[in-house]
């Protein structure tokens, strides 16, 4: 999978809201994602000020197809 690590100031999804799984642990031990029309951002919920992985929607769907089998 090719995700791209972007500095926070470049990893923007207009109008997106950070979300996390309802199954995440209460101590923020999970990842969060933000969806936009063309890109998906993924970040570490324990360190929200760190860099963000950015995927195109096609690559994100491919990634999910690989991990959810």
C-alpha positions as CSV (number, residue, x, y, z in Angstrom):
1,X,0.0,0.0,0.0
2,X,1.3,3.4,-0.7
3,X,0.2,5.9,1.9
4,X,2.1,9.1,2.0
5,X,3.2,10.7,5.3
6,X,2.5,14.4,5.2
7,X,3.3,17.2,7.6
8,X,0.2,18.3,9.4
9,X,0.0,21.6,7.6
10,X,-0.3,19.8,4.2
11,X,-2.5,16.9,5.3
12,X,-5.8,18.5,5.0
13,X,-9.2,17.2,4.1
14,X,-11.6,20.1,3.6
15,X,-14.6,19.8,5.9
16,X,-13.5,16.4,7.2
17,X,-14.1,15.4,10.8
18,X,-11.7,13.1,12.7
19,X,-13.4,9.8,13.6
20,X,-12.4,6.7,15.6
21,X,-13.9,3.3,16.0
22,X,-16.5,2.8,18.6
23,X,-14.5,-0.2,19.6
24,X,-11.4,1.8,20.5
25,X,-10.1,1.6,24.0
26,X,-10.8,4.4,26.4
27,X,-7.1,5.3,26.7
28,X,-6.8,6.5,23.1
29,X,-5.0,3.4,21.9
30,X,-6.2,3.6,18.3
31,X,-6.1,5.4,15.0
32,X,-8.4,8.1,13.7
33,X,-9.4,8.9,10.2
34,X,-10.8,11.8,8.3
35,X,-12.6,11.3,5.0
36,X,-12.7,13.8,2.2
37,X,-14.0,13.5,-1.4
38,X,-10.6,12.4,-2.8
39,X,-8.3,11.7,0.2
40,X,-8.3,9.8,3.5
41,X,-6.2,11.0,6.4
42,X,-5.1,8.6,9.2
43,X,-3.4,9.6,12.5
44,X,-2.4,8.2,15.8
45,X,-5.0,9.1,18.5
46,X,-2.3,9.1,21.2
47,X,-0.3,11.8,19.3
48,X,-2.8,13.9,17.3
49,X,-0.1,16.6,16.6
50,X,2.2,14.2,14.8
51,X,2.3,13.6,11.0
52,X,-0.7,12.2,9.1
53,X,-0.8,9.3,6.6
54,X,-2.7,10.4,3.5
55,X,-4.3,7.9,1.1
56,X,-6.2,8.4,-2.1
57,X,-9.7,7.0,-1.8
58,X,-8.8,4.2,-4.2
59,X,-5.7,3.2,-2.2
60,X,-7.7,3.3,1.0
61,X,-10.4,1.0,-0.4
62,X,-7.6,-1.4,-1.6
63,X,-6.0,-1.3,1.9
64,X,-9.3,-2.1,3.5
65,X,-9.8,-5.0,1.1
66,X,-6.4,-6.4,2.2
67,X,-7.0,-6.2,6.0
68,X,-10.6,-7.1,6.1
69,X,-10.8,-10.7,4.9
